[in-house]
Amino acid sequence: LQASHDYNGLTIMEEEKPYLTSSYSYLRPDFGAGLYFANNKFYTGISAQHLNPEKEGVLTGSVDVIRRHFYYVLGYKKEMGGNFVLIPSLLLKYAGKSLFQGDFTVHLKYNDFIWTGLTFRTNYVGSFQFGFNFNDLIQLPRQNVKIGYAYDFDNSRLNLISKGSHEIMLIMDFIVHQKIKKIRKNKAIISPVFF
């Protein structure tokens, strides 16, 4: 982790509070780790970032404290019949000192071509998504392209000033000849994050 700060340009509004007023930079290592398991119908994983957190006040006084972050993910694919697939998933995030957040998402996929879904978050935030497999419309050689859209909405007091946000997604999987050979020989797999 490399960071630099320049507090010389700050305008201090409350002088009785301690602020850093000089410039400095530092370089320190940052470690993370994780485990992931997946098959054709199920995936789960756990990971952590900043395993060597910065102790408050060591480098930055009372600001920019780096805490450990922990993540847990779980997902399942349920065949519904009629080419429909239901994919519920869960994402849990924890950063210490009561900084906990959970996302629950349900996606409905049809014929591996089009999908839609909803996400609900513990802080009264939600999201609506839909997308489709672009290759089913136009065949692109040696790659797989998905296009998606998401709208995030906020049901907390923040919605007084925020009307939500829009997101456009482009997912591209490039397929090379050598990878196909390895997949057929069970020596390589395509990213299991998406069913």
N, C-alpha and C positions, 0 to 999 in steps of 0.2 A: 504494500500500500504506500503510495507516494502522495503527499498532500502539501500544499503551501497556502498560507493565509496572509493577507495584508489588511490589518485593522486601522491603518493610518488614515483611511478615507472615511471612517465612521464619524457620524455626528452623534455625540452622546446626549441623550435626552434626560437621563436620570443619573446624575454624576455620583450619587451616593452608592450606586451599585458598582461592584468591581467588574471591569471589562479589560480584555487584553487590548493594548493599544500599540503593539509593535508587530513587525512582520517576522515570520519564521517559516521554515519548511522542515520536513522530516521524511525519512524513509524507514519503513518497518515491514517485516514479513506478515503475511496474512494467510491463514490456513482454513481449509474446508474439506469436508468428506461426506460421502453418501453411499447408500446401498439401494439398489433397484432390482425388482423382480417382475417379470411379465411373461404371460403366455397368450394364447389366442383369445381368451375371455376375461382375463383378470390382470391387473397390475397394482403394485404397491411399492412405496419407497420412502426412505427417510434420509434427510441430509441436514448438514449444519454448516454455517458460515461463521467466520471470525472466531475460530476455536481458541485463539489467543487474544482475547479482547483487551482493548486499551483501558487501563485503570483510570478512573476519573481523576483529573488534576495532574497526571504525570506529564503529558505533553501539551495539553491544550487548555489548562485552567478548568473552567466550568462549562466548556462547550465542546461540540464534536466528539462526544463520547461514543466509542464503538462497542456495541454489545454483541453477545453471541445470538445468532438467529438459528432457529430450528424449524424444519419443515417436514410435514408428513402428507403423503398423497396416496389415494386409494381410488380405484376405478373398476367397473365391471361392465361387461357387455352381455345383454340379454336379448336373444332372438325372440321377436314377437310374432313372427309369421307374416306372410304377405310382403316379404322383403323389407319389413320394418325392424329396426334394431334400437333398443333403448340402452343408453349409456349413462348411468348415474356415476358421479365422482365426488370426492371430498378432498379439500386441501386445507390443512391446518398450519398456522404460522404463529410462532412464539418468539418474542425478543426480550423476555425478562421484564420484571417490574410491572406486571399486569398488562403487558403489550401482547395481547392474544387476539387472533383473528381467524375466522373459519369461513370457507367458501363451500357451498353445496351447489353442484351443477347437475342438470339433467339435459342430456341431448337426445334427440330423436332423429335417426338416420333412415333414409329410404333408398334402397337399391344401391347403396354405396355411392350415391350421386349427389343427393341434397340432404342437408341437415339443418335443424333448428334447435334452440335450447334456451334455458333460463339459468341464471346464477343468482343465488341469494347469499349475502355476506352478513356477518354478525353485527356490523355497525350500520345497519339499515340501508345498505347500498346493494343494488342489484344490477343485472345486465341481461339484455336480450341479444341473442346471436342467431345468424343464419349464414349459410354458405353452400357452395356446390363445387363439384369436381369439374374443373374447366376442360379436362381431357375428354370428358364424355360429350362435349360439344364440338371441340376441335382437337383432332389427334395431333399431339406434339411429339416428335421423335425423341426417344431416350430421356424423357422427363415426365414427371407427374405434377400438375399444377392445380392447387385449390385456391379459391377466392372466397373471402368471408367478410361479414360486416357485424359490428357489435355496437349497441347503444347502452351506455351506463347511466343509471338514474340513481338519485339520492333521496331517501325518504326521511332524512334527519333535518335538523334546522338549517343545514347548509343549502337545502333546496330553495331557500329564500333568495340566494344570490347565484346559484348554479342550476342550470336547466338540463344538466347532463352533458355527456361527451360522446363523440362518434369515433369509431375506429374501423379502419379498413385493413384486412389481413391478406397477405399473399404468401402462400406456402408452396415451396418448390422442392421436389425430390428429384435430383438428377440421377439417372440410372446409367451406369457404365457397364460395358461388356464383362469386365473382370468381376464386378460385384455380382452379376447374375450367375456366373459360374460358381462363385463361392456360396451364394445362397442355395443353389441347387445341391451343393455338396455339404450343406449345413455348416459351413465355415464362416458365414457372415449372416447378419440379419438386418433388415430395414428398421429404422428407428421405431421402437415399440410404443412411443408416446401416444400416437394416434392409432386407433383400431382401423 
